[in-house]
Amino acid sequence: MHKMSYFSKKIISWQKINGRNNLPWQAKSPYHIWISEIMLQQTQVKTVIPYFHKFINSFPSIKSLAKSDLDKVLANWSGLGYYTRAKNIHQASKIIHQKYHGSIPKNYEQLIELPGIGESTAGALLTLAFDKPGIILDGNVKRVLLRVLGNKSPINHSKTQKELKKFAAELLPKK
């Protein structure tokens, strides 16, 4: 059996039993997924959920976010920490509204050009919002891949990062 197929089946089987399947951003709205992915950087799911609801209620669309005042965005973010994330979301919403007519790009290169979106967040958006292949290498994924590889290298070493990215690319389903 192909390495990717075996691994995918094991992970999907585990996720169906143990995974979170009822989070408020799992409705396939690219906007909701984008906001949640940024909020989830350095923040636990249980902490994000009420902030996500508050943020989406205040800014139900990219347009409403882009047209809003930064102070209002920061006020809605207040208590979540890492305020650069809120500033990046606000700035990116303006770019998405103007350059992409309010639609989040479905292209990796265009995604990573947006403020606050790096490789892993771009991979998450491609996968979760657009059903396209994308590598998601957040801390949890890195730890799982290191275990699968039997690799005890420090997770933050550049050599380890390159190895994980290569391994993830090998496991990445084509669709």
Buried (B, 14 or more C-beta within 10 A) or exposed (E): EEEBEEBBEEBEEEEEEEEEEEBBBEEEBBBBBBBBBBBBBEBEEEBBBEBBEBBBEBBEBBBEBBEBEEEEBEEBBEEBEBEEBBBBBBBBBBBBBEEBEBEBBBEBEBBBBBBBBEBBBBBBBBBBBBEBBBBBBBEEBBEBBBEBEEBEEEEEEEEBBEBBBEBBEEBBEEE
